[in-house]
Amino acid sequence: MIKVCKFGGTSMADGITTMRVKRIIDADPARRYIVVSAPGKRYSGDIKVTDLLYETAREVKEGGHVGDAYARVAARYRAVVREMDLAFDIDALIDETAKDIERERSFDFAASRGEYLAGRIMAAVLGIPFIDARDVIKFKGEGLDEEKTYALVREALKGKPRAIVAGFYGEDERGRVKTFSRGGSDITGAVVARAVGADEYENWTDVSGFLACDPRIVPSPVGIGTLSYKELRELSYMGANVLHAEAVYPVREANIPIRILNTFRPEDAGTRIVAAEDVASGRTVTGIAGKKNFTVIFIEKTRMNEMSGFALLPLEVLKRYGLSFEHMPSGIDSLSFVIESSQLEGGVREKVLEEIRLAVQPDRMKVIEGIALLAVVGHGMKEKVGTAARLFEAIARAGVNVRLIDQASSELNIIVGVDNENYERSIKAVYEEFFVRGDAKS
């Protein structure tokens, strides 16, 4: 049996947690290939090493040399080695890395050194080979060169019973280090699992799997024992930040189960993520997630439905400004775009609105700001009559007005838009309906 394990930033935060990781790996011989993140926060108010490395890149850009931020990075890694009483020349590696950062003068390269240094230390702790992700993870354009990457990972690990692979980064077509988006070590782990044909991909973090909703809103929500790859992607994308949403693809295609586990409570069962046909939770709703701060651009034009290619006109405006949209609800004479408000700052909103007016000559345009989106997710919804009614009745009982509704044809999720100030109240109401009152009503 082969397991690929990824350990997140909290698992690598200091020497004590790193030794805990070693014990977890040693406890199961099937845990053969390990992906590590850069050290995260040790306590509330601490700074993640990756953030310090981005600051280091700014120092190098402005002054040509590493400065105070890199000194703090160096102190973190020296402390990790010291706390483990590890015979490892961390000073030489820190000095070499500083020179590399100054030479490369790249934000991606500087940020990648967090995982690189953590991987080198972990390899020394376990006494196993270290694989530099730059040598095996290859990008093509903005995406992963899957064919080349899988072949290189397989070749690099062939004949190695165990190995460490640095997470988060790889190399682009020009031979320069490129990183995934934040949390991208999850993707590295999934890629390694796919490449070696793993039986399971374990993702170790600081929570015991997915919860039915945000515990900062609902105290002690129920845990999710099993969910599907599709449910995972919907929940992750909408703010359930246990696993990077893009980490699903490599393992889903090979039908490799993911297990979310807690480094600090390794005895907990966690959450298992599998194909939809293997999910049998019995619940109508699997989980609830959401995000605040969206803007809705509403366009109304009579007989819009008769105009071929009408939707392309505003979409081309959004493309010119590099804007992505979350949802695009439409009616016979209306069209809306739901966009993260942060994308429209710095005068962008006014420019986009003016260009849309010129492009489509609308009868009416309206902008609604301060919208929060709730995603109610679950394969069970399509099997239960009256699920949508229960959802909207629960929100109505909480005294909240629904501003937007969107449901995909898959019937996997229902998206509800409410005012920002009603977000938490809505989450509580929906949780109460489906997880406290339960499924007996359906």
N, C-alpha and C positions, 0 to 999 in steps of 0.2 A: 504493500500500500504506500502511496505517495501523498503527503500533505504539503502544500505550500502555505507558509505562515507569514502574514504581514503584521508588524508591530508598530503602532502609532506613536505619535510624539509624547503622549503622557507615559507610555510604556518605556520610553527611552530617556525620560527627563533627567535622571541622575544615576549615580552608581548603584544605589539600592534597588531602583526599579529595573535597571539593566540586569542585575543578578537575578531578579525575579523572573525576567524573560529567559535567562539561561536555564533556570530550573524547569520552566514550562517546556522548553525545547527538549531538554534532556529526559523529560518524563515520558516522551512518546517517540520511539525510534522512527515512526512514520513521518515525523516533522523533519523533512530533509532539506528543503530550500526555503530560506528565510529572507524576507524583504524588510528593511528597517527605514523608519522616518527619522528626521532630525529631532533632537530633543525639544519637547514642548514645555509648557509651563509647569513649574514645580509647586506653585502656590498661586492663589489669587493675587493679581497685580504683577506677577512675573512676566517676562517677555520671552516669546518663542525664539529659538535660535534662528529660524528662517527670517523672522522680522529683523533681527539684528544683522543678518547677512544682506538683506535688501538695503539697510542703512549703510552697511559697509560699502556696497556698490555705489551709493550716492557719494560717500566720502572719496572714493577712488575717482569718480567722475569729476568731482570738484577740485580735488587737491592732488590726485595722482597716486596717493598712498593710502593704505588702510590706516584707520585711526581708532578712536575710542570704542566704536561699535565692535570692531574686530577684536579688540582687547577683551571685551566682555564675552565674545564667542570663545576665544582661547581659554578664558577662565572657566567657562562651563565645561569644556572638554577635559581640561586638566583636573577639574574636580571629579568628573566621572571616573577617570583613570585612578585617581588617588583614592576615592571611596571604595574601589574594588581591589585596591592593592595589586594592580595589574602591572606586570613587567612589560611595559610598552613605551617606546620613545615617542610620546605625544608631542614633545616640544619640537622635535625635528619635523614632524608632520605638520604642525601648526605653522612653522616658519615657511616650509615649502608651499603650503596652501596660500599663505599671504602673498608670496611672490607670484603664484599662478593667478590669483585674483587681480593683482596689479597689472599683470601682462595681458590678461584676457579683456579686462575693462568691459564686462558684460554683466547685466543684472541676472540673467538666467544662470550664468556660470557661478557667480557669487552665491546665489540662492541654493544651487545644487550641492555646494560644499557641505551643507548641513548633513545631508544624507550620506555623502561620500565619507566624511569623518566618522559619523556614527557607524557606518558599515565597516570601516577599517577597524574600529575598536571592537565591534561585536565579533568580527572574524577572529581577532586575537583572543577574545574571551573564550570562544568555542574551539579555537584551534583548527579552523576549517578555512578553505579558500575564499577569497573575496573576489567578486566579479564586478568590475566597474560598469555601471549601466551605460556609460558612453560607448562601450564596445559592443553592446548587444541590442539596445533599444534604439531603433532608427526611425526618424520622422521623414515624411515626404510631404512638403507643403506644410499645412497646419495640422495634418493628421498623422497617425502612426503608419509606417510602412510595415504592414502586418506580415506579409510573406517573408521579407528579409529579416524582420525582428524574430519571428518564431524560429526560423532556421538558425539564426545566430545564438539564440538562447539555448536551443537544444544542443547545439555543438559545444557551447561553452560549459554546459553542465554534464555532458556525456562522460561517464566514467567517474563522476564525482558523487560519492554517497551523500554528501551534505555540502552546502555552500551558502554564502551570504551574497545577496544582490542589493545594491543600493537602489532605493526607490526614488520616484519623483522626476527623474531626468533621463535624457538620452542624447542623441546627436542628430543634427539636421543634415541636409544634403550638402551643405558647405563645410561640414566637419566641425561645426560649432555646437557647444552644449546648448540644449533646449529643454525647458521644463514643461511638464504638464501644468494644468491649473492647480491652485492650492488644494491640498488633499490628494494629489496625484499619485502618491505612493500606493494608494488602493488600486489604481490602474496598473501600476507595475506588477503588483502581486497577482492580479488577474491574468496579466499577459504571461507571466512565468508559469502560472498554473495551467494555462492553455497550452503553452509550448511543450511542457513535460508530460502532458496528459494526466494531471493530478486527479486523485480520487476525491479530494476535497480541498477547498481554499478557505483557510482559517484567517479571519481578520480580527486581530486582538486590539482592543481599545480600552476605554475606562468606564464603559457601561455594559450591562449584561444583555446585550441585544437591543432590538427595537422595542419601543414602547408605543402604546396605542395613540398617544399624543404627547405634546410637550409637557414634561413634568414641572416646568416653571409656571405653567398655567393651571394644570390639574394635578394636584399632589398625588403621588403614587399611582399613576395610571397602570393598567394591566400591561403585562409584557406580551409580545407577539412571539409565539413559539415557532411558527412556520409561516412564510409568505412566499409569493412567487417572484420571479425575476421582474415581471411587469409591475407588480405592486411595489416592489423595492424601488424601481426607477421613478415611479410616480411620487412616492413618499420622499425619496431623497431629493428629487428635483424641487419639490415644494417645501423644502426646509428641514426635513428630518435628517440632520447632518451626522448620521452614524457611519455612512459609507458613501464615497463619491459616486454620483449617479452614473458616470461613464465606466465604472468598474464592472458593470453588469455584462457588457457586450462580449468580451472575450470568453468568459466562463459560460454564459448562456448558450452561445453557439456550440460549445462542446458538452453541454449539459453537465457541468461540474458544479456540485452543490457548494454554496458559500455558508460558512458558519460564523456569526458574529459572537465573539467571546470577550470576557472581561479579564484583563491581566491581573486585576486586584482581587478577583473572585473567580479563579479558574475552575472551581467546582460547579459554577452555575451552568445550566444547559445552554443559555444564550438563545439566539434566533437562527434557524436554518432557512436558507433561501434556495428554492428548487423550482422546477418547471411547474406551470399552472396545474397540470393534470395530477401532480403529486401533493397538491395543497388540499387539505380537508379539515379546515379549522371549524367549520360549522357556523361561523359568524356571518352576519350580513355585511358588516363593515370590518375591515381588517385594521385600518388606522386612519388617523386624521392629521393633516399637516397644513401648513400655510405660511404666507409671507405678507408683510405689510408694504406700504408705500409704492403703489402702482398708480399710473395715470391712464385714463380711458379717453381716447380720441374718438368721438362719435361723428359720423358723416351721414347725412340724409340727402337723398336725391330721388325725385320722382322717376319711376320707371327704370330704376337702376338695373333691375333684373334683365331688361331687354338690351342693355349696352354690353356688347361683347368686349371682354378684357378690361372692364371697369376697375376691378380690384387691383389689376396690375399697376395702375397709375399711382395710387398712394403707396403701394409696395415699393415701387421704384424710388420714391422719395425717401422712404425709410432706409432703403439699401444705400442710397447716396450718402446718408449720414451715419452709416454703420450701425443702425438700430435694429435690434431684434424685438419681436413681440411674443408675449406669452400666449395670448388667445385672440381670436378674430371672430367674435359673434356677429351674425348677420341676419337681416330680415329682407323682405322683398324690396324695400326702398331704403335700407340702412345698412351700414357697415361700421364696425368698431374695432379699434386696435387697443389691446391692453399691454402697456409698456412699463417697465420699471422706471420710476420717476427719476432715479439717479442718472439714467441715460439722457434725460432731457434738460439737464442743468446747463448753466453757462450760456444762456441765450439760444440753445438748440431748439427748445420747444417752439419759440416764436418763429424761427426760420422754417421749421418743419411744417407748422400750421399754414404759413403763408404759401409755401410751395405746394401743399396739398390743395389749397383753395384755387391756385392758378391751374393746377393739373386737372381737377375734377369739376370745378364750378358748382359746388354743392348748394342745395337749397338752404341747408342749415348745418353748422358745425358747432359742436359743444365739447368742452374739455372738463372732465371730472377728475379731480385730484384726491389724494388721500384714501385710496381704495386698498383694502386688504383682500387677499384671495385665500379661501379655504378649499382644500382638496379632501373629499371624503372618498376613500379608496377601498375596494374590496371586490373580489370575484363573486362573492355571495349576493351582491346587490341585484344582479340580473335574474337571480332565481327567486327573489322574494317580492311579492306583490306589495306595492305601497311604500317602498323604501324612500322614494323622493318625497312623498307626502309626509312621512315621519320626519324627514330632514327639515323640510320647510316649516312644519308645525313646531318643531323644537326651537328653531330660530325665532319664529313668531312669538312663542311663549316667553322668550327672553326679551321681547320688546325691540327686536332688531329688524330693520328694513333691509331686504335684499336688493342690492343695486345691480347685480349681474348674475346670470346663470349660463353655464356652458357644460354640456355633457358630450363626451366622445361616443362614437357609434359602438365602441367596444363594450360600453356599459361597465367599464372597470372603475370609473371615477365620475364624480359630479363636482364641478367647480362652482363655488358661490363667492360673489363679491359683496363685501359689506364695507362700511366706513371704517377707517383705521381704529377709531375709538371704540368700535363695537367688536373688534377682532377677538379679544380674550373672552368676552361674554358669549360670543357665538361658539367658540371652541368648547367651552364648558357645557353649553346647552346640547351640542351634538354628542359630546362624550356621554353626558347624562342619559340621553335618549337611547343610544346604541350599546353602551357598555355597563350602565348601572341599571336602567330599566330592563335591558337585555333584549334578546331576540324572541322572547315568548309571544310578544305582540304580533309578530309576523307569522 
